Amino acid sequence: VQLVESGGGLGKLGGSLRLSCTASGFTLGNVAIGWFRQAPGKEREGVPCSSRTGSTYYLDSVRGRFTISRDNAKNTVALRMNSLKHEGTAVYYCATAGDRVNSATGLGWSVTSVYDYWGQGAQVTVFS
């Protein structure tokens, strides 16, 4: 089982970036998948999550600017980030949570211990 993030890099304040997460060894369509980020000196926080049924949940500060989407045919999940802010500078990780995110309520979606497989992370740096 492996998750590999790609994309990210430098993004201008107010601009857009896209991250992609490619899975191997299992089918992403069968699990909940989330994106987390960790800024220097801060705890890792959940950004969005897509449950097994496709329900989506977002961190309040990114709702309306970030979009998580799946491409089950390619076994990938993407994170589109618009209207970038300086607070978006962080290492971003994709992670899977099996069926442990409640699809109806989202319970558990932002809890790191709910997730079992993690990618290696991709740096996003927002500059002005």
N, C-alpha and C positions, 0 to 999 in steps of 0.2 A: 504494500500500500504506500503510495507516494503522492504528495501534493507539491506542485511547483508553481510559484508565483512568477509572473513576468509583467513587464510594463513599469509604470511608476517613473521615478527619476525626478527631474526638476519640473516644477509647475509654477507658472506665474500667478501671483495673487489675482483672484477673480477669473482665472482661466480654468482649463479642464485637463484632467488626466484619466487614463483608463488602466486598470489592473486586470490581469487575467490569472486564473488558477486552473491548472490542468491536472486532472487526476489519472492515476494509473493503478491498476490492481483491484479496482472496484468501480461500481457504477454510481456516479454522482446523483443520478436521478432517484436513487433509492434512499438517500440520506438527507438530513438537514445540513446545510452548509452556511458558515458565517465568515465574515471578515472582521478581524480585530486589528487594533493599532496600538502601538506603544511608543510614546514619546520619551525622550531622555528624562529620567528621574520620576517618571509617572507609571502608574499601573496600566496593565493591558486592559483595553476597553473594547466592548463589542460595538461595531459600527452598523452593519446590517446583517440580517440572517434571512435565509430562505428555507422554510421548513420542507419536510418531505412532500407536502401537498402543494407547495408553491406559495404558501402565505409568507408575506414578508414583514419584517420588523426592523425598525431603524432607531438609532440613537437620535434623541430629539434635536440635537444641534446639527445633524446632517440631513434630516428629513426634508425632502423637497429639493435637495442639491445632489444627493448621492442616489444611485440606483443599482441594485443587485439584480443580475439576470443570469439565467442558466442557458446553456446550449447543450442539451442532453446528447445530441448526435455527435458532438465533438468532445463530450465529457468534460466540459469546462464551465466555469462560472466567472462572470466578469463583475467588476465594480467600476461604474462610471462616476467620476467625481467632477462636479461642476461648481462654479463659483468658489474656487479654492480660497481657503483662509489660512493664515499663518498657523493656526492651531492644528491644521491638517498635517503638519510636518511630523512624521513618525515612521516607524517600520510597520508595514501592514502585513498581516498574516491571514491566510485562509485556513479554515479548519472544518472538520466534519464532526457531527454529533449523532450519527445514526438516527434513531427514532426518539431521541431524548428531549427534543424541543416540542412542546405541545403545540400542534398545528392550529388549534382553535383559539388558544389564548396567548401563545408565544412564551409561556412560562419556561424559563431556563435559557432563553436565546442568547443572553449576554453574559452568561456565567461560564468562565473559562473551564471550570472543572467538568462541565457537561460535554466538552469536546475532547475527542480522543486522538485524532490525527491532525497534525499541523504541518504547514509548509515551512520553508526556511526563512521566509520574510522578504519583503521588497521595500526598499527605502523610497519614501516620498518626501521631497523637500519643496516647500512653497516659498518663493522669493518675491520681493516687490521691487 
